[in-house]
Amino acid sequence: MRDEDLLFLKKLLIREVVPATGCTEVGAVALATGCAMQALSDPVEKIENVLIEVDERTYKNGLGVGIPGTGEVGLEFAAAMGVTSSKNVERGLQILENPAKDAIHKAKTLIQKKKIHLARTPYVKEILVLAKIHSHTNEACAVIRGSHDHVVSVERNGKPCHAISFQEEEVGEIYERVKGMDYRTLIEFVKTMNVAEYPILQQSMDMNMHFAEKAMEDLSNLEMGKVMEKHEESSTDGKRLPSRIQHITAVVVEARMRGLDYPVMACAGSGNQGLVATIPVVETAKTMKASHEHLLRALALSYLTTIYIKSYTGLLSPICGCGLAAAVGAGCGIVYLMGGDTSQIEAQINNMVGTMAGMICDGAKSGCSLKALMAVGLAVDSAYLSLENVRIPETEGIMGKGILETLTNLQRIIEKGMPTMDSVIVELMEAKTPKD
């Protein structure tokens, strides 16, 4: 492997596997208003107006998702919490973690006084969050663009302030480089890496499995998870690997979407993707009694595969990132754990993309748990097929001659076949929202 590829992939793992509390879209909105509020330097009581403009996909994902520790949902409340929690902006996408009671109270007051206004900007295909805050005497603005914590500018009264940027490089440029790599380079990297140099892998496993433990303790507050737990306990095949992985993953995703106030390690811009890319691999390793080093390598492959696929689909897209990226990554990690070779790992990508390509994203919400359940179940079952060299033929459907062609076909479906998908979904979601 070339030294430049080794260094790039090392940086990529560190850059794309990061902590987040709550849905990353509401986190991005809170971070933007928090940065603007910090620049404003006026007390909350003097605020006259807060305007948040977001791209359509951020709008879609944040419209109905829970805000950690508050019992509230949506982008408006996330924006209000960013304003009242601005002292936490240095924490990046963890700005919403463990919110103070006073911050929640002040955020509710801002909402009640109708000082928070949300708008969406159509036709923007990258992440964009613009926050403007006006007080009696000052105004401030913060802009996030490209990725959830890429703060590109902060201004006070039209003059630039120091912008706190948690991602220095443009995500588009990085993803273009990822997309230009041979997937086998990623596999080679995983097989030869010195895992001791990547503490992020252990940190991610610890954080996400801790979140899973807390989610399982919170079953009384979950609707879907509570029912699945009941049937899991009475099931005669309760110890079957796919069933157990599905159960745990679904509970964890529902808990996160309802606002369970613990951080997770996100992958490729999504906390749910981080969870889905982690839990199936860890649970499989437990069943197999795999060595710790083998598990960490499998996690690295899961994360890198997730990132690789997202370089084709985009950070936010009309298709489900958990199903079409993270679960595929987990599936590849499982095949690796089970001793699969390079061609069998590639077969896993083809089989899962060929099966899951029709799963759309209709926003972040508790129902994502069922999509995750289906996707991780397929990841395990498809792994068994891939290990027996069973794969969807290249002559069928969207399959290509190899994963490069298959993923290029998937990208074409998104860009050419789904250009209005997000707009239609948003229209359907807004039609259910009560008008003032």
FENLINDA-V671012 format. One record per residue. N is the residue number from 1. SS is DSSP state (helix for helix, strand for strand, loop for the rest). OMEGA is omega in whole degrees, 0 to 359 (999 if undefined). Layout:
n;ss;omega
N;SS;OMEGA
N;SS;OMEGA
//
This chain:
n;ss;omega
1;loop;179
2;loop;181
3;helix;182
4;helix;176
5;helix;179
6;helix;180
7;helix;181
8;helix;182
9;helix;176
10;helix;178
11;helix;182
12;helix;179
13;helix;182
14;helix;183
15;helix;190
16;helix;176
17;strand;189
18;strand;180
19;strand;175
20;strand;175
21;loop;184
22;loop;178
23;loop;185
24;helix;177
25;helix;177
26;helix;175
27;helix;179
28;helix;179
29;helix;178
30;helix;179
31;helix;180
32;helix;180
33;helix;177
34;helix;178
35;helix;179
36;helix;181
37;helix;178
38;helix;178
39;helix;182
40;helix;178
41;loop;175
42;loop;177
43;loop;181
44;helix;184
45;helix;181
46;helix;182
47;strand;177
48;strand;187
49;strand;174
50;strand;179
51;strand;176
52;strand;174
53;strand;182
54;strand;174
55;strand;187
56;helix;183
57;helix;173
58;helix;177
59;helix;181
60;helix;185
61;helix;184
62;helix;189
63;loop;186
64;loop;185
65;loop;184
66;strand;176
67;loop;187
68;loop;172
69;loop;185
70;loop;186
71;loop;181
72;loop;180
73;strand;167
74;loop;185
75;helix;179
76;helix;181
77;helix;175
78;helix;179
79;helix;179
80;helix;179
81;helix;176
82;helix;179
83;helix;186
84;helix;179
85;loop;188
86;helix;178
87;helix;183
88;helix;186
89;helix;180
90;helix;180
91;helix;176
92;helix;183
93;helix;172
94;helix;182
95;loop;184
96;loop;183
97;loop;175
98;loop;184
99;loop;178
100;loop;180
101;helix;180
102;helix;179
103;helix;178
104;helix;180
105;helix;180
106;helix;178
107;helix;178
108;helix;178
109;helix;177
110;helix;179
111;helix;182
112;helix;179
113;loop;177
114;loop;179
115;loop;180
116;strand;182
117;strand;184
118;strand;176
119;strand;177
120;strand;181
121;strand;181
122;loop;173
123;loop;175
124;loop;187
125;loop;175
126;loop;177
127;loop;179
128;strand;176
129;strand;179
130;strand;180
131;strand;177
132;strand;180
133;strand;177
134;strand;171
135;strand;179
136;loop;188
137;loop;185
138;loop;173
139;strand;179
140;strand;183
141;strand;175
142;strand;182
143;strand;172
144;strand;183
145;strand;173
146;loop;174
147;loop;192
148;loop;182
149;loop;178
150;loop;181
151;strand;186
152;strand;178
153;strand;173
154;strand;181
155;strand;173
156;strand;182
157;loop;176
158;loop;181
159;strand;182
160;strand;172
161;loop;176
162;loop;180
163;loop;176
164;loop;181
165;loop;181
166;loop;175
167;loop;186
168;loop;185
169;loop;177
170;loop;183
171;helix;180
172;helix;180
173;helix;180
174;helix;181
175;helix;176
176;helix;178
177;helix;177
178;helix;182
179;helix;181
180;loop;182
181;loop;171
182;loop;182
183;helix;181
184;helix;175
185;helix;178
186;helix;179
187;helix;178
188;helix;179
189;helix;181
190;helix;183
191;helix;187
192;helix;184
193;loop;171
194;loop;189
195;helix;179
196;helix;180
197;helix;185
198;loop;179
199;helix;179
200;helix;180
201;helix;178
202;helix;180
203;helix;180
204;helix;179
205;helix;181
206;helix;183
207;helix;184
208;helix;178
209;helix;174
210;helix;176
211;helix;179
212;helix;178
213;helix;180
214;helix;178
215;helix;180
216;helix;177
217;helix;186
218;loop;186
219;helix;182
220;helix;180
221;helix;181
222;loop;181
223;loop;183
224;helix;181
225;helix;181
226;helix;179
227;helix;181
228;helix;178
229;helix;179
230;helix;182
231;helix;178
232;helix;181
233;helix;182
234;helix;184
235;loop;178
236;loop;179
237;loop;184
238;loop;181
239;loop;179
240;loop;188
241;helix;182
242;helix;182
243;helix;181
244;helix;179
245;helix;179
246;helix;183
247;helix;182
248;helix;183
249;helix;181
250;helix;178
251;helix;183
252;helix;180
253;helix;178
254;helix;180
255;helix;181
256;helix;181
257;helix;177
258;loop;172
259;loop;176
260;loop;192
261;loop;172
262;loop;180
263;loop;171
264;strand;174
265;strand;181
266;strand;175
267;strand;179
268;loop;172
269;loop;184
270;strand;176
271;helix;177
272;helix;177
273;helix;178
274;helix;179
275;helix;182
276;helix;179
277;helix;184
278;helix;192
279;helix;180
280;helix;180
281;helix;180
282;helix;181
283;helix;176
284;helix;179
285;helix;177
286;helix;181
287;helix;182
288;helix;187
289;loop;180
290;loop;177
291;loop;181
292;helix;180
293;helix;179
294;helix;178
295;helix;181
296;helix;177
297;helix;179
298;helix;176
299;helix;178
300;helix;179
301;helix;178
302;helix;181
303;helix;182
304;helix;177
305;helix;177
306;helix;179
307;helix;181
308;helix;180
309;helix;179
310;helix;177
311;helix;176
312;helix;185
313;helix;185
314;loop;180
315;loop;174
316;loop;183
317;loop;179
318;loop;180
319;strand;185
320;loop;180
321;helix;177
322;helix;182
323;helix;188
324;helix;180
325;helix;187
326;helix;179
327;helix;175
328;helix;177
329;helix;178
330;helix;179
331;helix;178
332;helix;176
333;helix;179
334;helix;178
335;helix;178
336;helix;179
337;helix;184
338;loop;175
339;loop;181
340;loop;177
341;loop;185
342;helix;182
343;helix;179
344;helix;174
345;helix;178
346;helix;177
347;helix;179
348;helix;178
349;helix;180
350;helix;183
351;helix;183
352;helix;177
353;helix;179
354;helix;181
355;helix;189
356;helix;189
357;loop;182
358;loop;183
359;loop;183
360;strand;173
361;loop;177
362;loop;175
363;loop;177
364;loop;186
365;loop;182
366;loop;180
367;loop;176
368;helix;181
369;helix;180
370;helix;175
371;helix;178
372;helix;178
373;helix;181
374;helix;185
375;helix;182
376;helix;173
377;helix;176
378;helix;181
379;helix;180
380;helix;181
381;helix;179
382;helix;177
383;helix;178
384;helix;179
385;helix;182
386;helix;179
387;helix;175
388;loop;178
389;loop;175
390;loop;180
391;loop;177
392;loop;183
393;loop;181
394;loop;180
395;loop;186
396;loop;171
397;loop;184
398;loop;182
399;loop;175
400;loop;180
401;loop;177
402;loop;185
403;helix;178
404;helix;180
405;helix;178
406;helix;180
407;helix;175
408;helix;176
409;helix;178
410;helix;178
411;helix;180
412;helix;177
413;helix;181
414;helix;187
415;helix;183
416;helix;185
417;helix;185
418;loop;185
419;loop;181
420;loop;184
421;helix;182
422;helix;180
423;helix;179
424;helix;180
425;helix;179
426;helix;178
427;helix;179
428;helix;179
429;helix;181
430;helix;180
431;helix;180
432;loop;182
433;loop;180
434;loop;178
435;loop;179
436;loop;999
//
